[in-house]
Amino acid sequence: MIEETCETLVSVKDVTKVYDTGAVKAHALRGLTMDVGEGEFVAIVGPSGSGKTTFLNLVGALDVATDGKLNVLGKDLSAMSKRQRADMRLHSLGFVFQAYNLVPVLTAQENVEFVLELQGVGSERRKRASEILEQVGLGEFADRRPNELSGGQQQRVAVARAVASKPKLVLADEPTANLDGENAEILLKMMRGLNEQQGITFIFSTHDPRVVAHAHRVVTLVDGRVSKDEEKEPSTMAQNASPQEQA
């Protein structure tokens, strides 16, 4: 069981999200309430249309709630301008997507450095990018472009990019959806290591039971509401793969 956390990083209270297409109104979230504490490793699960991705988009300041209170890293997102939300995404949050979203003409090293450059990191960004690529087991692949890497390796570069700026919170939307079993295990064990060793909080949106097996907490959404919220021990069935294993 996870230990009691010392800080609430995400506080969601009675949050509603309605998408109005003109012809019809779609309720993605219906008064959702939950908190996520510092150091948690949380899987958000539920059927398609339950609100998982909408929840991540709101927490990640990619979208705005229709109603309710949403506080992330001590900031009231409803009170922030579009520019302030963009600055928050750049400087305070990490994102990992199903499609990797790497820049195809850049090497693994350059993909990680690119975000650091946008953040204004100076001469140390090359060293920091090299260090994080070593941590995810890709130091020897730093000069390869995405099309020269396997899917598992590309997703590890994406994780390296997400954590290079040392964010408190990383949001991962279906990060294992395109990976086979071995590569999914390598990726998940790597992220658990970052969670346990560096205290980075991870929130996953997922359909993947492999992600659920590694989570310390599983929140089930149904029709835009929390149906179940359980803390658990990570599965002992997880394989002992390391990031250094080749994908």
Number of C-alpha atoms within 10 A of each C-alpha: 9 13 7 10 12 9 12 16 20 19 19 20 16 15 21 22 23 14 13 10 8 6 6 8 10 11 17 21 28 20 17 22 17 15 13 20 16 20 24 25 27 24 26 25 25 21 13 13 15 21 26 29 20 20 23 20 16 18 24 23 22 13 16 19 21 14 16 16 18 25 18 22 18 12 15 12 23 16 11 14 10 14 9 13 19 15 14 18 16 18 16 17 22 26 23 23 18 16 16 20 13 20 14 12 12 16 21 32 25 23 23 30 25 19 19 22 14 11 14 11 15 10 9 10 21 17 11 18 27 21 16 21 23 17 16 22 21 25 17 10 17 18 14 16 19 22 11 14 16 14 19 22 24 22 27 28 28 25 26 29 27 22 23 21 23 16 18 19 26 23 22 22 21 19 26 25 14 15 17 12 11 14 23 22 23 26 25 23 20 21 24 22 17 17 20 14 10 14 18 22 24 24 22 25 24 24 19 15 11 17 27 22 19 24 24 19 23 22 20 19 23 18 18 23 21 21 12 12 13 10 14 15 12 18 14 9 9 15 12 9 17 16 22 14 11 14 18
